[in-house]
Structure formats: structure tokens, C-alpha cells
Amino acid sequence: PGGRTEIVTIDGIGPYLRKKIPLSLVDRRVWVSLSECDNPRLPHVVATYETPDEFVVVLEFVPGDTVSEVVSAQGHLSAPNAVRTICEVCEAISDLHRKGIVHCDISPRNVLLAADGAHIIDLGIARPVGTEPSLEAPVLGTHGFAAPEQYGFGQSDPRTDIYALGITFYYMLTGDYPDSGKYAGKYYDIITKCIQLAKEDRYPTVDELRKVIQERGTIAGSN
């Protein structure tokens, strides 16, 4: 909310992605942790600086289309592509969690499909694990993908991202939301466990979620 994202060049070099975040919403610990993370599926921080009102992050630009754009054009992803993509997203989010950071806004518009696979983008509302809900912005995240605890009902932790991963996976497979009843395939019970209202009823870690998806069926043979 209140932020801006721009594609820019700096002294003729680029393009880069420049993200401007209101100071009232930024958590600098997120960007310090991200700058120390070398996972290629997470944004690469080139520089950060501040203005009187904003925290500014300059990131490497990765060309591609978001899952939202691809699904809008195609209706949904094929099951093999959906499984491969969600597993690549889990790989990136797992590294983020190991740094003690929760993304808090995993959604089809924040998963980029590039030439080398999936990339996670937009950490503008990411928070360290255990951060209390903000009084200035109690409702953060993408409607329909944000976990219940993001609406002021509790602290965000890795299971918050697992909720969003479950809905995003369903959206990849169907182009719709879990209450549509469009999908009853072999990943349905996995998705259902991800999106339980109570955090303790979801998968405890992203690594476990990824392992269960991979064990349910090989990427090449998914249906």
C-alpha cells in the first residue's frame, strides 16, 4: 500500500527494478536478510537507500510473465508445470524462512515465470518471523491468498506462507480458488492441508510440503 515499483536504468546501466516502500511499512531486517541470501529464485538486492518518506530498494530485473498473467491467457497451467513451479517456489521460500523471514504475500501475481523457472518477487510486506500485526496496516497481503492470521488474528510465521502456497497451487491448476470445486485430483488433500484455518493444522515447514508434493507424483507424470 502506497508503494511504487518501477523499471529504471542507472547511469545508462540496467534495467533494474526500483521499489519504493513507505517508511511506516518497511522492515529493514527483511532487506538485510535478503541481501545475504544467494538463492537465484529470490530477488537480488543491488542497493538500498532512504528518502525522507520512503525506503528504496534497487533489484536486478528478471524478465518474464507472472503466473497471474499466464493463467489469464491460458486458463490454467498444466499439472506438470504447476507442480514444477510450486516446487521451485517452495525452494525459494524455504531459503527465505531459513533467514527468519516470512514473505506474507505469495500469490499468482508475485510468482514470475522466467526462462530459468519460477522467481519470487515483491517482498514489500515481508516480515521477520514472530512480528506482531501492525496497527498502521493490520490487513496486508493479497485478498483470497492471505492467511487468516494476517487479518490481525495472530503473528505471521512460515505456516502463513504455506497457506498462500496452497491456494496459489490450486490457482495454478484451475485458474480459480479452492471453493470453486474445480479440482479433485491427486494433490487436492495436500492443498486442503495447506489452507487449514488453524496454523497448527497446516504443514509445519515448506520443505515438508515440497517433499509431499514430489512424492505424490513425479513432475513428468503429474495429472
C-alpha positions as CSV (number, residue, x, y, z in Angstrom):
1,P,0.0,0.0,0.0
2,G,1.3,3.4,-1.0
3,G,4.4,1.9,-2.7
4,R,5.7,2.1,-6.2
5,T,7.6,-0.3,-8.4
6,E,9.5,1.0,-11.5
7,I,11.8,-0.3,-14.1
8,V,14.8,2.0,-14.3
9,T,18.3,2.5,-15.6
10,I,21.1,4.0,-13.5
11,D,23.8,5.9,-15.4
12,G,22.8,4.0,-18.5
13,I,23.2,0.7,-16.9
14,G,20.2,-1.7,-16.4
15,P,17.4,-2.3,-16.5
16,Y,16.9,-2.6,-12.7
17,L,13.7,-2.8,-10.6
18,R,13.3,0.0,-8.2
19,K,10.9,-0.5,-5.3
20,K,9.8,2.4,-3.1
21,I,8.2,1.5,0.2
22,P,6.7,3.9,2.7
23,L,8.9,4.1,5.8
24,S,5.9,3.3,8.0
25,L,5.6,-0.1,6.4
26,V,9.2,-1.2,5.8
27,D,11.1,-3.6,8.0
28,R,14.8,-3.1,7.2
29,R,15.7,-6.5,8.6
30,V,14.0,-8.1,5.6
31,W,16.3,-6.4,3.1
32,V,19.4,-7.1,5.2
33,S,18.5,-10.8,5.3
34,L,17.6,-10.9,1.6
35,S,20.9,-9.3,0.6
36,E,22.7,-12.2,2.4
37,C,20.7,-14.8,0.5
38,D,22.1,-16.2,-2.7
39,N,19.1,-18.2,-3.9
40,P,18.7,-17.4,-7.6
41,R,14.9,-17.6,-7.3
42,L,14.8,-14.7,-4.8
43,P,15.3,-11.1,-5.7
44,H,18.9,-9.9,-5.8
45,V,19.4,-6.7,-3.9
46,V,21.7,-4.3,-5.8
47,A,21.4,-1.3,-3.4
48,T,19.1,0.3,-0.8
49,Y,18.7,3.9,0.3
50,E,16.2,6.1,2.1
51,T,14.4,9.4,1.3
52,P,12.5,11.4,4.0
53,D,9.4,9.3,3.3
54,E,10.4,6.1,1.6
55,F,12.8,3.2,1.8
56,V,14.1,2.4,-1.7
57,V,15.4,-1.0,-2.9
58,V,17.1,-1.5,-6.3
59,L,16.9,-5.0,-7.5
60,E,18.1,-7.0,-10.5
61,F,15.4,-7.1,-13.2
62,V,14.3,-10.5,-14.3
63,P,12.2,-10.6,-17.5
64,G,9.2,-12.9,-17.5
65,D,5.4,-13.2,-17.0
66,T,3.7,-13.7,-13.7
67,V,1.6,-16.8,-13.0
68,S,-1.4,-14.4,-13.0
69,E,-0.7,-13.2,-16.5
70,V,-0.1,-16.7,-17.8
71,V,-3.2,-18.1,-16.2
72,S,-5.3,-15.2,-17.6
73,A,-4.0,-16.1,-21.1
74,Q,-4.2,-19.9,-20.8
75,G,-6.9,-20.6,-18.2
76,H,-4.5,-22.6,-16.0
77,L,-1.1,-24.3,-16.0
78,S,-0.7,-27.9,-17.0
79,A,-0.3,-30.2,-13.9
80,P,3.4,-30.9,-14.7
81,N,4.1,-27.2,-15.0
82,A,2.1,-26.3,-11.9
83,V,4.0,-29.0,-9.8
84,R,7.4,-27.8,-11.1
85,T,6.5,-24.2,-10.5
86,I,5.2,-24.7,-6.9
87,C,8.2,-26.8,-6.0
88,E,10.6,-24.1,-7.3
89,V,8.6,-21.5,-5.3
90,C,8.9,-23.7,-2.2
91,E,12.7,-23.9,-2.8
92,A,12.9,-20.1,-2.7
93,I,10.6,-19.7,0.3
94,S,12.4,-22.3,2.2
95,D,15.6,-20.3,2.0
96,L,13.7,-17.2,3.0
97,H,12.4,-19.0,6.0
98,R,15.9,-20.1,7.0
99,K,16.8,-16.4,7.2
100,G,13.9,-15.9,9.6
101,I,11.7,-14.1,7.0
102,V,8.0,-14.7,6.1
103,H,7.0,-13.4,2.6
104,C,3.4,-12.7,3.6
105,D,2.2,-12.1,0.0
106,I,2.7,-15.2,-2.0
107,S,0.2,-15.1,-4.9
108,P,0.0,-15.6,-8.6
109,R,1.0,-12.0,-9.3
110,N,4.1,-12.4,-7.2
111,V,5.4,-15.6,-8.8
112,L,7.4,-14.8,-12.0
113,L,7.9,-17.4,-14.7
114,A,11.3,-16.6,-16.3
115,A,13.5,-18.5,-18.7
116,D,15.1,-20.4,-15.9
117,G,11.9,-21.2,-14.0
118,A,10.0,-19.6,-11.2
119,H,11.1,-16.5,-9.3
120,I,9.5,-15.0,-6.1
121,I,9.0,-11.2,-6.3
122,D,7.7,-8.4,-4.2
123,L,8.8,-8.6,-0.6
124,G,7.4,-5.2,0.2
125,I,5.4,-6.5,3.2
126,A,7.7,-9.4,4.2
127,R,8.3,-9.6,7.9
128,P,10.6,-11.4,10.4
129,V,9.1,-14.4,12.0
130,G,7.0,-13.5,15.0
131,T,6.4,-9.9,14.1
132,E,3.2,-8.6,15.7
133,P,0.4,-7.4,13.4
134,S,0.9,-3.8,12.5
135,L,-1.6,-1.3,13.9
136,E,-0.9,1.0,10.9
137,A,-1.6,-1.6,8.4
138,P,-3.4,-4.6,10.0
139,V,-4.6,-6.1,6.8
140,L,-1.7,-7.0,4.4
141,G,-1.4,-9.4,1.6
142,T,-3.4,-10.3,-1.5
143,H,-7.1,-10.9,-0.8
144,G,-8.0,-14.5,-1.3
145,F,-4.4,-15.7,-0.7
146,A,-3.6,-14.1,2.7
147,A,-3.8,-16.4,5.7
148,P,-6.4,-15.6,8.4
149,E,-3.7,-14.5,10.9
150,Q,-2.7,-11.7,8.5
151,Y,-6.1,-10.0,9.3
152,G,-5.0,-9.2,12.8
153,F,-5.6,-12.6,14.4
154,G,-2.1,-13.5,15.2
155,Q,1.6,-13.5,14.4
156,S,2.9,-14.5,10.9
157,D,5.2,-17.5,10.7
158,P,6.3,-19.9,8.0
159,R,2.8,-21.6,8.1
160,T,1.4,-18.2,6.9
161,D,3.3,-18.7,3.6
162,I,2.2,-22.3,3.4
163,Y,-1.5,-21.2,3.4
164,A,-0.8,-18.9,0.5
165,L,1.2,-21.6,-1.3
166,G,-1.7,-24.0,-1.1
167,I,-4.1,-21.5,-2.7
168,T,-1.6,-20.5,-5.3
169,F,-1.0,-24.1,-6.2
170,Y,-4.8,-24.6,-6.6
171,Y,-5.0,-21.5,-8.7
172,M,-2.2,-22.7,-11.0
173,L,-4.1,-26.0,-11.6
174,T,-7.5,-24.5,-12.2
175,G,-7.3,-20.7,-12.7
176,D,-9.7,-20.4,-9.7
177,Y,-9.9,-20.6,-5.9
178,P,-10.4,-23.8,-3.8
179,D,-14.1,-23.0,-3.0
180,S,-14.8,-23.3,-6.7
181,G,-14.7,-27.1,-6.6
182,K,-13.0,-27.3,-9.9
183,Y,-10.2,-29.7,-8.8
184,A,-10.3,-33.1,-7.1
185,G,-7.1,-34.5,-8.4
186,K,-4.3,-36.2,-6.5
187,Y,-3.0,-33.0,-4.9
188,Y,-6.3,-31.9,-3.5
189,D,-5.7,-33.2,0.0
190,I,-2.3,-31.6,0.1
191,I,-3.8,-28.3,-0.8
192,T,-6.6,-28.8,1.7
193,K,-4.0,-29.3,4.5
194,C,-2.1,-26.1,3.4
195,I,-5.2,-23.9,3.8
196,Q,-6.5,-25.0,7.2
197,L,-7.7,-22.0,9.2
198,A,-5.6,-23.1,12.3
199,K,-1.9,-22.8,11.6
200,E,-1.1,-25.9,13.6
201,D,-3.2,-28.0,11.2
202,R,-1.1,-27.0,8.2
203,Y,2.3,-28.4,7.1
204,P,4.9,-27.3,9.6
205,T,7.5,-26.4,7.0
206,V,7.8,-25.6,3.3
207,D,10.4,-28.4,2.9
208,E,7.8,-30.9,4.1
209,L,5.2,-29.5,1.7
210,R,7.6,-29.7,-1.2
211,K,8.6,-33.3,-0.3
212,V,4.9,-34.4,-0.1
213,I,4.1,-32.9,-3.5
214,Q,7.1,-34.5,-5.1
215,E,6.3,-37.9,-3.5
216,R,2.7,-37.7,-4.7
217,G,3.9,-38.0,-8.3
218,T,6.9,-37.2,-10.4
219,I,6.8,-33.9,-12.2
220,A,6.8,-35.6,-15.6
221,G,3.9,-37.9,-14.8
222,S,1.7,-35.5,-12.8
223,N,-2.0,-35.4,-13.7
